[in-house]
Amino acid sequence: MNAYQVGVAAEAYAAAQFAHAGYNVLVQYGANQPQYDLVVSDGQRLRQVSVKGSQDGGWVLAASHKKAGQSYHQAVDAWAAKQSDPNTIFCFVQFKDTPALGLPRLYLATVPEISKYLKVSCGGHGYTSVRERYTWKSGKAAGTTDTIPPAWGMSPARIAALMKRGRKAPVK
């Protein structure tokens, strides 16, 4: 798949999985909309969802915030501060090693959870990308492995837990 196809497929799979779990899904029209791609509702609460697709095992999030002389932790803090809504759920969709028409792996995380993950990455030195599983082969983190927390795996229980923290839906 090319980058455009990854984005379209990731959003479609994310929307389908939320709907399959019994949630109402609103889709922003057009790819690469700012801030969020989907809104998910359980009828009581709303959550914005930013979908990130990948086919290489990782998702670059904070690299543009890493400036000369700045630590990775500072770059992560700058990325987190730039998120317009700290309650947005990030849905990471991974196509690496997924056969054509096979279901990709999906993960759900909040900005604070992602920030914590990025700061403990690379042996605690921090990094700017979420990686599904990556073992550092050299440098200060040689021999350490960064792995997405199992709790981030998309499941009905994970969605329900994240929805509890959402905004109340407007009264009908």
Buried (B, 14 or more C-beta within 10 A) or exposed (E): EEEEEBBBBBBBBBBEBBEEBEBEBEBBEEEEEEEBBBBBBBEEBBBBBBBBBBBEBBBBBBEEBBEEEEEBBBBBBBBBEEBEEEBBBBBBBBBEEBEEEEEBBBBBBBBEBBBBBBBBBBBEBBBBBBBBEBEBEEEEBEEBEBEBEEEBEBBEEBBEEBBEEBBEBEEE
